[in-house]
């Protein structure tokens, strides 16, 4: 179904591979600079003033208002490396928010980050920030980065859980207030799905009535806003077809949410399949007329499902439902790896899990290198990835090009994209696993978010340290399905407060879990150890949440933000006071 395993990585670039990688990277960077050099962001943002001056001083009359067509490639590359600083959302925000101004004037947003107008405006999931960010996303010529084949291209029966909903539509107006373009504001995954499949919002009236060949769910299901109903309807149509071979979700947690919803509503779903009727779930009214004609009674399939029953306690329940199920494709790296044991329980031993790629709202950092490795990504060939050594000063002078990175070392990802982001700090830390022996491209492992941590007296902990500490408790606390961490200030001194959902029940040796967390944090963080010994930091606490809490949290966040389903993530460190209170209300036990 998927290609065989790829060749082993090489740990050191040969001179030939290094030259090949350098030539390809510099060629792409030169093309990207020339394409986006004349945008409003570059012309008007103060961060580019030195860059433009350097180009002008080196090119004389070639650097005119008409363009830089005569500028030598070497000059552009030199100016880029010497004069473009590291950037963050602060420099980007004043320009991208022009799309949300009313009215949105064409002259104000045309060529603002890249030539023309964006295809959609991506809304971040706000996992690691207090507020959402938005990013202009443009349609580009087909890229060159390899990717895992789409389920639809494999000739297999598949259930792909994706959303086509949007928060709003920006109407870009011409000089006479006429609408020149309609740009949806939506999740990045929703916008990419539309763009890759030609599903423009103007076509919704016709595409909503379709079912993609080999897909179990009609397109109309992806227009459901209610998160729970969205998952249930994907499950409903998947349950009808015993031939299902591939399931695709964005994150591993979405896959678990779908299975839990299916378990909760098992009888209703099976009865509806038997009668050929649409279940009466919230938020289906606007798609009912498109879904009902696709239904017909399936009493024999319903009988099969009743005979199987809700057997979630037994490994491989999903394979009993779908005997031909071969693969589940989703993001399982980083914090999403906590879901792997529970997924394996549902899937049994014969269904494999495949990664989806290293994708952020800002850009695609890497594609799957080996579909059988869940945390191994080949750096993109479509945008520029530079590497900021985590041991060096956080300035552009510390950036390292792709052909100079070292296997085994860790770097922060910095991207320059076709969508007009320049040396943008993505905040993700990766480790160089090696290099593709065919073309020299770096292959990455995701490690953690940079500075996504809790600072308490005398200590600063990273996302990875916090995650590793709770993973160390699984032989005592029980199988951790999901977790988040807050600053527990109920008593002084303050301490790390873990909010945890476990598989089934809390383990019989749960009383040892707090000590395991303390030990793991002390081993990985000298500051934590010193602060605990001095008494300025308290022992960590563990509060157990009722089953399904994190699934309900994602549903709550979707409804609260009026955004699409499928991309809501629970942060490792939860700072939002309202979200914290929501979690606290669902605590059922404190260890």
C-alpha positions in Angstrom: 0.0 0.0 0.0 2.9 2.4 0.9 6.3 2.3 -0.7 9.0 0.1 0.9 11.3 1.5 3.5 13.7 4.2 2.3 17.5 3.8 2.3 19.3 4.4 5.6 20.3 8.0 6.4 23.8 9.2 6.0 25.3 11.0 9.0 27.8 13.2 7.1 27.3 14.9 3.7 29.8 14.1 1.0 31.2 17.0 -1.0 29.0 16.0 -3.9 25.8 15.9 -1.8 26.7 19.2 0.0 27.2 21.0 -3.4 24.0 19.5 -4.7 22.0 20.7 -1.6 23.7 24.1 -1.6 22.9 24.7 -5.3 19.3 23.7 -5.0 18.8 25.7 -1.8 20.4 28.9 -3.1 18.5 28.6 -6.4 15.2 28.4 -4.6 16.2 31.2 -2.2 17.2 33.5 -5.1 13.9 32.8 -6.9 11.9 33.4 -3.8 13.7 36.7 -3.1 13.1 37.9 -6.6 9.4 36.9 -6.5 8.6 38.6 -3.2 11.1 41.5 -3.3 8.5 44.1 -4.4 5.8 43.3 -1.9 4.4 45.9 0.5 5.8 44.0 3.4 9.3 44.3 2.1 8.9 47.9 0.9 7.2 49.3 4.0 8.4 47.2 7.0 11.4 48.8 8.8 13.1 45.4 9.2 13.9 45.4 5.5 15.4 48.9 5.3 19.0 47.7 5.6 18.4 44.9 3.1 17.1 47.3 0.5 19.9 49.8 1.1 22.5 47.1 0.7 21.0 45.9 -2.6 20.8 49.5 -3.8 24.4 50.3 -2.8 25.7 47.2 -4.6 23.7 47.6 -7.7 23.6 51.4 -8.4 21.2 52.2 -11.3 19.9 48.6 -11.4 18.0 49.2 -8.1 15.2 51.3 -9.5 11.6 51.7 -8.7 10.9 49.6 -11.8 12.6 46.6 -10.2 15.7 44.7 -9.5 15.8 42.5 -12.6 19.4 43.2 -13.3 20.6 42.5 -9.7 23.0 39.6 -9.6 22.0 36.5 -7.7 25.1 36.7 -5.5 24.2 40.3 -4.5 20.7 39.2 -3.4 22.0 36.3 -1.4 24.7 38.4 0.3 22.2 41.1 1.2 19.7 38.5 2.5 22.2 36.8 4.8 23.8 40.0 6.1 20.8 42.3 6.4 17.7 40.3 7.1 17.2 39.8 10.8 15.2 37.1 12.6 11.6 38.0 12.5 8.5 37.2 14.6 4.8 37.7 14.3 5.2 41.2 15.6 6.6 42.5 12.3 4.1 40.5 10.3 0.9 41.3 12.2 0.4 45.0 11.1 0.3 43.9 7.5 -1.7 40.7 7.7 -4.4 42.3 9.8 -5.2 44.6 6.9 -7.2 41.7 5.5 -9.6 42.0 8.4 -10.2 45.7 8.0 -13.7 46.7 6.8 -13.9 47.4 4.0 -11.0 45.4 2.7 -9.6 47.4 -0.2 -7.9 45.7 -3.1 -5.2 48.4 -3.3 -4.4 47.9 0.4 -3.9 44.1 0.3 -2.7 43.4 -3.3 0.9 42.1 -3.4 1.2 42.6 0.4 3.3 39.4 1.1 3.5 37.7 -2.3 2.2 38.7 -5.8 -1.5 38.9 -6.1 -4.1 38.0 -3.4 -4.0 35.0 -1.0 -6.1 32.0 -1.6 -7.0 31.9 2.1 -6.2 33.3 5.5 -5.0 30.7 7.9 -5.9 30.9 11.6 -3.5 29.3 14.0 -4.7 26.9 16.6 -3.3 29.1 19.3 -1.6 26.2 21.1 1.4 28.1 22.4 0.1 31.6 22.4 -2.5 33.5 24.2 -4.2 34.7 21.0 -4.7 33.4 17.6 -2.4 34.4 14.7 -3.4 34.7 11.1 -1.3 34.1 8.0 -1.8 34.9 4.3 -1.6 31.7 2.2 -1.1 32.0 -1.6 -1.6 29.6 -4.4 1.8 28.6 -5.9 2.9 26.4 -8.8 3.2 22.7 -7.9 6.1 22.2 -5.4 8.9 19.7 -5.5 8.8 18.2 -2.0 7.9 14.5 -1.9 5.0 13.5 0.3 3.1 10.4 1.4 0.5 9.5 -1.2 -3.0 10.8 -0.5 -5.4 8.0 0.5 -7.5 8.8 -2.5 -4.5 8.1 -4.7 -3.9 4.6 -3.3 -7.0 3.0 -4.7 -8.0 2.0 -1.2 -11.3 2.6 0.7 -10.6 5.4 3.1 -12.1 7.7 5.8 -10.5 11.1 5.7 -11.5 13.3 8.6 -11.1 16.9 7.3 -13.0 20.1 7.7 -14.0 22.6 5.0 -15.6 25.2 7.3 -14.4 28.7 7.6 -14.7 31.5 10.2 -15.6 34.2 7.8 -15.1 35.3 4.2 -13.1 38.5 3.4 -14.6 40.3 0.5 -11.8 42.3 -1.3 -13.4 45.4 -2.9 -12.3 47.3 -6.0 -12.5 51.1 -6.4 -16.2 51.1 -6.9 -16.9 48.9 -3.9 -17.3 45.9 -6.2 -16.2 42.5 -4.9 -13.1 41.4 -6.7 -12.2 38.3 -4.6 -13.6 36.3 -1.7 -11.0 35.0 0.7 -11.9 32.5 3.4 -10.5 32.8 6.9 -10.1 29.2 8.2 -7.8 26.6 9.7 -4.7 26.0 7.7 -5.6 22.4 7.2 -9.0 23.4 5.8 -7.5 26.0 3.5 -4.8 23.6 2.2 -7.4 20.9 1.5 -9.5 23.3 -0.5 -6.5 24.6 -2.4 -5.0 21.2 -3.2 -8.3 19.8 -4.4 -9.6 22.9 -6.2 -12.5 23.2 -3.8 -12.9 27.0 -3.9 -15.6 28.4 -1.7 -17.5 29.6 -4.8 -17.8 25.9 -5.8 -19.3 24.8 -2.4 -22.9 24.7 -3.8 -21.9 22.0 -6.3 -19.1 20.1 -4.4 -21.1 19.7 -1.2 -23.3 17.2 -2.9 -20.3 15.0 -4.0 -18.6 12.0 -2.6 -14.9 11.6 -3.5 -14.2 8.2 -5.1 -13.3 5.5 -2.5 -14.1 7.9 0.4 -16.6 6.7 3.0 -17.8 10.2 3.9 -19.7 12.6 1.5 -18.1 16.0 1.2 -21.1 17.5 3.1 -19.8 15.9 6.3 -16.8 18.2 6.2 -19.1 21.2 6.3 -20.4 20.3 9.8 -19.1 22.8 12.4 -20.1 21.0 15.6 -17.0 19.0 16.6 -18.7 16.0 18.1 -21.3 15.8 15.3 -18.5 16.2 12.7 -16.7 13.2 14.2 -19.8 11.1 14.6 -20.9 11.6 11.0 -17.5 10.5 9.7 -17.8 7.5 12.0 -21.4 6.8 10.8 -20.5 6.6 7.2 -17.3 4.7 7.9 -19.2 2.1 9.9 -21.5 1.4 6.9 -18.6 0.1 4.8 -16.8 -3.0 6.0 -14.2 -2.5 3.2 -12.5 0.4 5.0 -8.7 0.2 4.6 -7.3 3.6 5.6 -8.2 6.2 8.2 -6.8 9.7 8.0 -7.0 12.4 10.7 -4.9 15.5 11.3 -3.7 14.6 14.8 -3.7 11.3 16.8 -5.9 13.0 19.3 -8.6 13.5 16.7 -8.5 9.8 15.9 -9.0 9.0 19.6 -11.9 11.5 19.8 -13.6 9.9 16.8 -13.3 6.4 18.4 -14.6 7.6 21.7 -17.6 9.3 20.1 -18.3 6.2 18.2 -18.2 4.2 21.4 -20.5 6.6 23.2 -23.1 6.6 20.4 -22.8 3.0 19.3 -26.4 2.0 19.6 -27.7 5.1 17.9 -25.2 4.8 15.0 -26.0 1.1 14.5 -29.8 1.6 14.6 -29.5 4.4 12.1 -27.4 2.2 9.8 -30.1 -0.5 10.0 -32.9 1.9 9.1 -30.9 4.0 6.6 -31.7 7.2 8.6 -29.5 10.1 9.5 -28.9 10.3 13.2 -30.4 13.4 14.8 -27.3 15.1 16.0 -26.8 18.8 16.7 -25.7 21.0 13.8 -26.8 18.8 10.9 -29.7 20.8 9.5 -27.7 22.6 6.8 -26.3 19.3 5.4 -29.3 17.0 5.9 -30.6 17.5 2.4 -27.2 16.4 0.9 -26.7 13.4 3.2 -30.1 11.8 3.4 -30.2 10.8 -0.3 -27.0 8.9 0.1 -28.5 6.6 2.7 -30.3 3.3 2.4 -31.1 0.6 5.0 -28.3 -1.8 5.8 -29.8 -4.4 8.1 -27.1 -7.0 7.5 -24.2 -4.6 8.3 -26.1 -3.4 11.4 -26.4 -7.1 12.5 -22.6 -7.5 12.0 -21.9 -4.5 14.1 -24.3 -5.6 16.9 -22.6 -8.9 17.0 -19.2 -7.2 17.5 -20.6 -4.8 20.1 -18.6 -2.3 22.1 -15.5 -4.4 22.8 -13.0 -1.5 23.5 -11.5 -3.5 26.4 -10.2 -6.0 23.9 -7.2 -5.2 21.7 -8.0 -4.8 18.0 -11.6 -3.7 18.3 -11.4 -1.6 15.2 -10.1 -4.5 13.1 -13.2 -6.5 14.0 -15.3 -3.7 12.7 -13.2 -3.2 9.6 -11.3 -6.5 8.8 -9.4 -4.9 5.9 -8.1 -1.9 7.9 -4.4 -1.6 7.1 -3.2 1.9 8.2 -4.0 5.0 10.2 -2.4 8.3 9.0 -2.0 11.1 11.4 0.5 13.3 13.3 1.9 11.3 16.2 5.1 13.2 16.9 5.9 15.4 19.9 3.1 15.7 22.4 0.8 13.6 20.1 2.9 10.5 20.8 0.9 10.1 24.1 -2.0 8.8 22.1 0.1 6.0 20.4 -0.5 3.2 23.1 -4.2 3.8 23.1 -4.3 3.8 19.3 -2.4 0.5 19.3 -4.9 -0.9 21.7 -7.8 -0.1 19.4 -6.0 -1.2 16.3 -4.2 -4.4 17.3 -1.0 -5.6 15.9 -1.6 -5.7 12.2 -2.6 -2.1 11.5 0.3 0.3 11.0 0.4 4.0 11.9 1.9 6.4 9.4 3.0 10.0 9.9 1.5 13.0 8.0 4.4 15.4 7.9 5.8 18.4 9.8 3.2 21.1 9.1 2.6 24.4 11.0 0.1 27.1 10.3 2.9 29.1 8.8 4.2 26.5 6.4 5.2 22.9 5.8 8.5 22.3 7.4 9.0 18.8 6.2 7.4 15.8 4.6 7.3 12.2 5.7 10.7 10.6 5.0 9.7 7.1 5.9 6.0 6.4 6.4 6.9 3.7 9.0 8.8 6.2 11.2 6.4 8.5 13.0 8.9 11.3 13.8 11.2 11.5 10.8 10.7 14.4 8.3 12.6 15.4 5.2 13.0 19.2 5.1 10.9 21.0 2.5 12.1 21.8 -1.0 9.4 24.4 -1.5 10.4 26.9 1.2 13.7 27.8 2.8 14.5 26.3 6.2 17.4 27.7 8.1 18.7 26.4 11.4 19.3 28.4 14.6 21.8 26.6 16.8 20.1 26.4 20.2 23.5 26.8 22.0 24.3 30.1 20.3 23.0 33.7 20.6 19.5 34.1 19.2 20.4 36.4 16.3 20.5 36.0 12.5 24.3 35.7 12.8 23.8 32.3 14.4 21.8 30.9 11.5 23.2 27.8 9.8 22.4 26.8 6.3 21.1 23.3 5.5 24.4 22.0 4.1 26.2 23.0 7.3 24.0 21.4 9.9 25.4 18.5 11.9 23.7 15.2 12.6 22.7 14.8 16.2 22.7 18.6 16.9 19.5 20.5 17.8 18.3 23.7 16.1 15.3 26.0 16.1 13.6 26.1 12.7 13.6 29.4 10.9 11.7 29.7 7.6 11.5 32.0 4.6 8.5 31.1 2.6 6.8 31.6 -0.7 4.0 33.2 1.3 6.2 36.1 2.2 7.6 35.2 5.6 11.3 36.1 5.9 13.6 34.4 8.5 10.5 33.8 10.6 11.2 32.0 14.0 8.8 29.1 14.0 9.7 28.2 17.6 10.1 24.4 17.0 13.2 22.6 18.0 14.4 19.8 15.8 17.3 17.3 15.9 19.1 16.5 12.7 18.6 12.7 12.3 20.8 12.6 9.2 20.7 13.3 5.5 18.8 11.8 2.6 21.6 9.8 0.8 20.0 10.6 -2.6 20.0 14.4 -2.5 21.6 15.5 0.8 18.4 17.0 2.3 18.4 17.2 6.1 16.0 14.8 7.8 14.6 16.1 11.1 13.2 14.8 14.3 10.8 17.0 16.2 11.9 17.6 19.8 9.8 20.3 21.4 8.6 23.9 21.3 11.3 26.4 22.2 10.5 28.4 25.4 7.2 26.7 25.8 7.7 26.0 29.5 6.9 27.0 33.0 9.2 29.4 34.8 9.1 28.9 38.5 11.5 30.2 41.2 15.0 29.0 40.2 13.9 26.9 37.3 12.8 26.9 33.7 11.4 23.7 32.3 10.9 22.8 28.6 8.0 21.1 27.0 10.1 17.9 26.5 11.1 17.8 30.2 7.5 18.2 31.3 6.4 15.5 28.9 9.2 13.0 29.8 8.4 13.4 33.5 4.7 12.3 33.1 5.7 9.5 30.7 7.9 8.1 33.5 4.8 7.4 35.6 3.0 5.1 33.3 4.0 1.9 35.2 2.6 3.4 38.4 -0.1 6.0 37.4 -1.4 4.0 34.5 -1.4 4.6 30.8 -1.4 8.4 30.2 -3.7 9.2 27.3 -3.3 13.0 27.4 -2.1 15.7 29.8 -1.5 19.3 30.3 0.4 21.3 33.0 -0.5 24.4 35.0 1.2 26.3 37.7 -0.4 24.9 40.9 -0.5 27.8 43.3 -3.2 26.4 45.7 -0.5 26.4 48.4 2.9 28.0 48.7 5.5 27.2 47.4 4.1 26.9 43.9 4.6 23.7 41.9 4.0 21.9 38.6 0.4 20.8 38.4 -0.3 17.9 36.0 -3.9 17.4 34.7 -4.0 13.9 33.3 -6.5 11.6 31.6 -5.5 7.9 31.9 -6.6 4.9 30.0 -9.3 2.9 31.8 -8.5 3.4 35.6 -5.7 4.8 37.7 -3.0 2.2 38.4 -2.7 0.4 41.8 0.7 2.1 42.5 -0.5 5.6 41.6 0.8 6.9 45.0 4.3 6.6 43.6 3.7 8.7 40.5 4.4 12.1 42.1 7.8 10.8 43.2 8.5 9.6 39.7 7.7 13.0 38.2 10.0 14.7 40.8 12.8 12.3 40.1 12.5 12.7 36.3 12.4 16.5 36.5 15.4 16.6 38.8 17.4 14.3 36.5 16.7 16.5 33.4 16.8 19.9 35.1 19.4 21.1 37.6 17.3 24.2 38.4 14.3 22.1 39.4 16.5 19.9 41.6 18.1 22.9 43.3 14.7 24.7 43.8 13.1 21.6 45.4 16.1 21.1 47.7 15.9 24.8 48.8 12.1 24.5 49.4 11.3 27.3 46.9 9.5 24.9 44.6 6.9 22.4 45.8 6.5 18.7 44.8 4.5 18.3 41.6 0.8 17.5 41.9 -1.3 15.2 39.8 -5.0 15.6 39.2 -6.9 12.9 37.3 -9.6 14.2 34.8 -12.8 12.3 34.0 -12.6 10.2 30.8 -13.1 12.1 27.6 -12.1 15.5 29.1 -9.6 16.4 26.4 -12.1 15.4 23.7 -14.7 17.6 25.2 -12.1 20.4 25.6 -11.5 20.4 21.9 -15.2 20.5 21.2 -15.6 23.4 23.6 -12.7 25.3 22.0 -14.1 24.8 18.5 -17.4 26.2 19.5 -15.8 29.0 21.5 -13.6 30.2 18.6 -16.2 29.6 15.9 -13.5 27.8 13.9 -13.3 24.5 12.0 -13.0 21.1 13.5 -9.9 19.0 13.5 -7.0 21.3 14.3 -7.6 22.2 17.9 -4.6 21.1 20.1 -4.2 21.0 23.8 -1.0 22.8 24.9 1.5 21.2 27.1 1.4 24.2 29.3 -2.1 25.6 29.9 -2.0 29.3 30.7 -5.5 30.5 29.8 -7.4 31.0 33.1 -10.8 30.2 31.6 -9.5 27.0 30.1 -7.9 26.1 33.4 -11.1 26.5 35.3 -12.9 24.4 32.7 -10.3 21.6 33.3 -10.5 22.0 37.1 -14.3 21.4 37.0 -13.6 17.9 35.5 -11.1 16.7 38.1 -12.3 13.4 39.7 -9.3 12.5 41.8 -6.0 13.9 43.1 -3.1 11.5 43.5 
